[in-house]
Amino acid sequence: MRHLVPAEASFRLLPRLEGLKITPQSSAPGRPRQGTIDMLFFSGRLYIYSLKSFESLLNYRERMISDAEDLYDEVEQLGIFTNMDILRTRVGNNRRYLRKIAVIQSLGYYRDKDFLKRLHQINEAKGWNIQFDNGQITFTEDTIDTVLTVLQNKRLHSELTHQDFDVPSATQVP
């Protein structure tokens, strides 16, 4: 998606606007054409009304599956995880999990040995139940979501309440 619009463009998801239709002023006689708006590029911004339609139009799922395969190959070469079959099965072609994999690959924390060392230490201290085997993260059915959350850096600690949270966005505070 990022390769189709200028780098300075931004993306926004539009709220659902039921009944929003566009009808061209000129159409074939006797046959008005109607369609829905899935996306709109205006003034340097891409507004996405239907993410599903937009991704379908761009064959985005196929690209995410290909990118996920690249990640699987990379982490196998790096020897970071065991039980990769559990990860592959869970992700499959599920858009939600494919997006998580894309974020993990983009952030690249799994490449940082210090990050992985801290993950192991904090996992032990907090009792997150992520399993390690000879320094490798072992995927299990019970911990796969936790591992994916942590690798996206979306498990955060509140200094105010001293509680830990899984958050939908990990936007850094300036």
C-alpha positions in Angstrom: 0.0 0.0 0.0 2.7 2.5 0.9 4.3 2.1 -2.6 1.1 3.3 -4.4 0.9 6.8 -3.0 3.6 9.5 -2.3 5.6 9.0 0.9 4.3 12.2 2.3 0.7 11.1 2.0 -1.2 9.9 5.1 -3.9 7.3 5.5 -7.1 7.5 7.4 -9.9 5.0 7.9 -13.3 6.7 7.4 -16.2 5.9 9.7 -18.9 3.7 8.3 -21.3 6.0 6.4 -24.3 3.8 5.6 -25.9 4.5 2.3 -23.0 6.6 0.9 -23.3 6.2 -2.9 -21.8 7.9 -5.8 -23.7 8.3 -9.1 -21.8 9.7 -12.1 -23.5 12.6 -13.8 -23.2 11.0 -17.2 -24.2 7.4 -17.6 -25.6 5.2 -20.4 -29.2 6.2 -21.3 -31.7 4.5 -19.1 -29.0 2.8 -17.0 -27.8 4.9 -14.0 -24.5 3.6 -12.6 -24.2 3.4 -8.9 -21.3 2.2 -6.7 -19.9 2.6 -3.3 -16.8 4.5 -2.3 -14.1 2.3 -0.9 -11.3 4.8 -0.9 -10.6 8.4 -1.9 -7.2 10.1 -2.5 -7.6 13.8 -1.9 -5.1 16.5 -1.2 -2.2 14.2 -0.4 -4.2 11.9 1.8 -5.7 8.5 1.2 -9.1 8.1 2.9 -10.1 4.4 3.2 -13.8 3.7 3.7 -13.7 -0.1 3.3 -10.4 -1.6 4.4 -11.5 -5.0 3.3 -12.4 -3.8 -0.2 -9.2 -1.7 -0.4 -7.0 -4.7 0.6 -8.8 -7.0 -1.9 -8.3 -4.5 -4.7 -4.6 -4.4 -4.1 -4.2 -8.1 -3.5 -2.9 -7.0 -0.1 -3.6 -10.3 1.7 -1.5 -12.2 -0.8 1.3 -9.6 -0.3 1.0 -10.0 3.5 1.1 -13.8 3.2 4.3 -13.5 1.1 5.8 -11.1 3.7 4.9 -13.5 6.5 6.8 -16.3 4.6 9.8 -14.0 4.5 9.6 -13.4 8.2 9.3 -17.2 8.9 12.4 -17.8 6.7 14.3 -15.0 8.5 13.5 -16.1 12.1 14.3 -19.8 11.2 17.7 -18.7 9.9 18.3 -16.6 13.1 17.2 -19.5 15.3 14.9 -17.4 17.5 11.8 -19.6 17.7 10.8 -23.2 18.1 7.5 -24.7 17.1 7.2 -22.5 14.0 4.4 -24.8 12.7 2.1 -23.4 15.5 2.8 -19.9 14.3 2.3 -20.7 10.7 -1.0 -22.5 11.4 -2.4 -19.7 13.6 -1.5 -17.0 11.2 -2.5 -18.8 8.0 -4.2 -16.2 5.8 -6.0 -14.5 8.7 -5.8 -10.8 8.1 -5.7 -9.9 11.8 -2.7 -12.2 12.4 -1.0 -11.2 9.1 -1.1 -7.6 10.2 0.5 -8.5 13.5 3.2 -10.3 11.7 3.7 -7.3 9.4 4.1 -5.0 12.4 6.6 -7.5 14.1 8.6 -7.6 10.9 8.6 -3.8 10.5 9.6 -3.1 14.1 12.3 -5.9 14.0 12.6 -6.3 17.8 13.2 -10.0 17.3 16.5 -9.1 15.7 17.7 -7.3 18.8 19.5 -9.7 21.2 19.2 -7.3 24.1 15.5 -7.0 23.5 15.2 -10.8 23.6 17.3 -11.1 26.7 15.2 -8.5 28.5 12.0 -10.3 27.3 13.3 -13.5 28.9 14.1 -11.7 32.1 10.8 -9.8 32.3 8.8 -12.9 31.3 10.3 -14.7 34.3 9.7 -11.8 36.7 6.1 -11.1 35.5 5.0 -14.7 35.0 3.9 -14.3 31.4 4.4 -18.0 30.8 6.3 -17.5 27.5 8.4 -20.7 27.2 12.1 -20.5 26.3 14.2 -23.5 25.3 18.0 -22.8 25.1 17.3 -19.1 24.5 14.7 -19.7 21.8 11.0 -18.7 22.3 8.8 -21.7 22.1 5.4 -21.1 20.5 2.5 -22.9 22.2 -1.2 -22.6 21.6 -1.6 -21.0 25.0 1.2 -18.4 24.6 1.2 -17.5 20.9 -0.9 -14.4 21.3 1.2 -13.2 24.2 4.4 -13.6 22.2 3.0 -11.7 19.2 1.8 -8.9 21.5 5.2 -8.6 23.2 7.1 -8.7 19.8 4.9 -5.7 18.7 5.9 -3.9 21.9 2.2 -3.7 22.9 2.5 -5.0 26.4 3.0 -1.9 28.5 3.4 -1.0 32.2 1.6 1.9 33.8 3.8 4.0 36.1 0.6 5.4 37.6 -1.2 2.2 38.6 1.7 -0.3 38.4 -0.4 -2.5 36.2 0.5 -4.1 32.9 -1.7 -3.7 29.8 -1.9 -5.1 26.3 -2.7 -2.0 24.2 -3.9 -1.7 20.6 -1.4 1.0 19.8 2.1 1.7 21.0 2.5 5.2 19.9 5.5 6.7 21.7 4.9 9.7 23.8 7.2 12.6 23.1 
